[in-house]
Amino acid sequence: MRLVFVPPAFALVAATGFLVTHHAGAADAHLRAEPPQALWSATVPEAHRTVYLCADGVILRGLAHPLPEIHDKPCQITGRTYDTPTRYSVRCNIGRDSFVADSNISGDRTRDFTVQSAIQPWGKGAPVYKQTRHYQRVAMTCPVGWATGDSAAAGDRQVVNSVSGARHDLPAPFTPPH
């Protein structure tokens, strides 16, 4: 099972290796005034891995809205969503299977925030998937030559665009800003 996030009109493979999509909600209104692009770190503490992502407001909003995906089939939202600045919860279906995707968001979503996600089958016991992700804006602009959706880990010699899948080589290994 992969974690999926819901951006209008496209899916995005985030720097953390998860498909990302997004449904904008009322809780996202404060993000619309942010600069169009910034460099963000995305850390999954359990995996001890950090990647860097050039994110605009659409991608940034999608990071706090997870949905499950099984065998490359994304969960289709059914019914209403619960969407506040600190929580996102939705029921969704993959085929005949129903799930609940629930996320608790803490911190300032314009600078530094954490998303704790749990996915569980509808009406069943404990979550089958849990993950914590920490996102932090590390620069007000993206590196020269990076487009929205480009991502890389420290030391990578190639940037991968999470939106298009396009790759391009870097002249030197990527060094994140301090």
C-alpha positions as CSV (number, residue, x, y, z in Angstrom):
1,M,0.0,0.0,0.0
2,R,1.3,3.4,-0.9
3,L,0.1,6.7,0.5
4,V,-1.5,9.0,-2.0
5,F,-2.3,12.7,-1.7
6,V,-5.1,14.4,-3.5
7,P,-3.7,18.2,-6.5
8,P,-6.4,19.2,-8.8
9,A,-6.0,17.7,-12.3
10,F,-2.9,15.7,-11.8
11,A,-1.1,13.1,-9.8
12,L,2.4,13.6,-8.5
13,V,5.0,11.1,-7.3
14,A,6.4,13.0,-4.4
15,A,10.0,13.2,-3.4
16,T,9.3,10.6,-0.7
17,G,8.3,8.1,-3.4
18,F,4.5,8.3,-2.9
19,L,1.9,9.3,-5.4
20,V,0.5,12.8,-4.5
21,T,-2.8,14.3,-5.6
22,H,-4.9,17.0,-3.9
23,H,-8.4,18.3,-3.3
24,A,-8.2,21.9,-2.3
25,G,-10.4,22.7,0.7
26,A,-11.4,25.7,2.8
27,A,-8.5,24.8,5.2
28,D,-6.0,25.6,2.5
29,A,-7.1,29.3,2.0
30,H,-4.0,30.6,3.9
31,L,-1.6,28.8,1.5
32,R,-2.9,30.6,-1.6
33,A,-0.9,33.8,-0.7
34,E,2.4,32.0,-0.5
35,P,5.1,32.5,-3.1
36,P,4.6,30.4,-6.2
37,Q,7.7,28.2,-5.5
38,A,9.9,27.3,-2.5
39,L,12.3,24.5,-1.7
40,W,10.9,22.1,0.9
41,S,12.5,19.2,2.7
42,A,10.3,16.1,3.2
43,T,11.5,13.7,5.9
44,V,10.1,10.4,6.8
45,P,11.6,9.8,10.2
46,E,10.9,6.0,10.2
47,A,12.8,5.7,7.0
48,H,15.6,8.1,8.0
49,R,15.4,9.7,4.5
50,T,15.0,13.3,3.5
51,V,14.4,14.6,0.0
52,Y,14.0,18.1,-1.3
53,L,11.1,19.2,-3.4
54,C,10.4,22.4,-5.4
55,A,6.8,23.0,-4.4
56,D,4.2,25.5,-5.4
57,G,1.0,26.1,-3.5
58,V,-0.8,23.2,-5.2
59,I,1.8,20.6,-4.4
60,L,2.1,22.0,-0.8
61,R,-1.6,21.7,-0.2
62,G,-1.5,18.1,-1.5
63,L,1.1,17.0,1.1
64,A,-1.4,17.1,3.9
65,H,-4.2,15.2,2.1
66,P,-3.3,11.5,2.0
67,L,-5.3,8.7,0.4
68,P,-4.3,5.0,0.0
69,E,-3.3,3.4,-3.3
70,I,-3.1,-0.4,-3.8
71,H,-1.5,-2.0,-6.9
72,D,-1.4,1.4,-8.7
73,K,-5.2,1.9,-8.1
74,P,-5.9,5.2,-6.2
75,C,-8.6,5.4,-3.7
76,Q,-11.7,7.2,-5.0
77,I,-13.2,9.6,-2.5
78,T,-16.8,8.7,-1.6
79,G,-18.9,11.1,0.4
80,R,-17.8,14.2,2.3
81,T,-14.3,15.0,3.6
82,Y,-13.4,16.5,6.9
83,D,-10.9,19.3,6.2
84,T,-9.6,21.7,8.7
85,P,-6.1,23.3,9.2
86,T,-5.2,20.5,11.7
87,R,-7.1,17.5,10.3
88,Y,-8.0,15.8,7.0
89,S,-10.2,12.7,7.0
90,V,-11.9,11.0,4.1
91,R,-13.6,7.8,3.2
92,C,-12.6,6.3,-0.1
93,N,-13.0,3.1,-2.2
94,I,-10.6,0.9,-4.3
95,G,-12.9,-1.4,-6.1
96,R,-15.3,-2.8,-3.5
97,D,-12.9,-2.1,-0.6
98,S,-13.6,1.0,1.5
99,F,-10.9,2.8,3.6
100,V,-10.6,5.7,5.9
101,A,-7.6,8.0,5.4
102,D,-7.0,10.2,8.4
103,S,-4.3,12.8,8.9
104,N,-3.4,15.1,11.8
105,I,-1.4,18.2,10.8
106,S,0.6,20.2,13.3
107,G,2.8,23.2,12.8
108,D,2.7,26.1,10.4
109,R,1.8,24.8,6.9
110,T,3.5,27.8,5.4
111,R,6.9,27.0,6.9
112,D,7.3,23.8,9.0
113,F,4.7,21.2,9.6
114,T,4.2,17.5,10.4
115,V,1.6,15.1,9.0
116,Q,0.7,12.0,10.9
117,S,-1.3,9.7,8.7
118,A,-3.2,6.5,9.2
119,I,-5.1,4.4,6.7
120,Q,-7.5,1.6,7.7
121,P,-10.2,-0.5,6.1
122,W,-13.7,1.0,6.8
123,G,-15.3,-0.5,9.9
124,K,-12.3,-2.6,10.8
125,G,-9.7,-2.5,13.6
126,A,-6.3,-1.0,13.7
127,P,-4.8,1.0,10.9
128,V,-3.0,-1.0,8.3
129,Y,-0.6,1.8,7.4
130,K,0.8,4.6,9.6
131,Q,3.4,7.2,8.7
132,T,4.8,10.5,9.9
133,R,6.2,13.1,7.5
134,H,7.9,16.3,8.4
135,Y,7.9,19.1,5.8
136,Q,10.1,22.2,6.2
137,R,10.6,25.1,3.9
138,V,14.4,25.4,3.5
139,A,14.6,28.2,0.9
140,M,12.2,30.8,-0.4
141,T,13.2,29.8,-4.0
142,C,14.1,26.6,-5.7
143,P,17.6,25.9,-7.0
144,V,18.5,27.4,-10.3
145,G,17.2,25.2,-13.1
146,W,14.6,23.4,-11.0
147,A,10.9,23.4,-12.0
148,T,7.9,22.9,-9.8
149,G,7.8,19.3,-8.8
150,D,11.5,18.7,-9.2
151,S,13.0,16.6,-6.3
152,A,16.3,15.1,-5.2
153,A,18.0,13.8,-2.1
154,A,21.4,15.1,-0.9
155,G,24.1,13.7,-3.1
156,D,21.8,12.8,-6.0
157,R,23.3,13.6,-9.5
158,Q,19.8,13.7,-11.1
159,V,16.6,15.6,-10.5
160,V,13.3,13.8,-11.0
161,N,10.1,15.8,-11.7
162,S,7.4,14.4,-9.5
163,V,4.7,15.8,-11.8
164,S,5.9,14.8,-15.3
165,G,8.4,12.0,-14.4
166,A,11.0,13.9,-16.5
167,R,14.6,13.6,-15.3
168,H,17.6,15.8,-15.8
169,D,21.2,15.5,-14.8
170,L,22.9,17.9,-12.3
171,P,26.4,19.3,-13.0
172,A,27.4,18.2,-9.5
173,P,25.8,16.1,-6.7
174,F,22.9,18.0,-5.1
175,T,23.8,19.9,-1.9
176,P,20.9,21.1,0.1
177,P,21.0,24.6,1.5
178,H,21.9,25.0,5.2
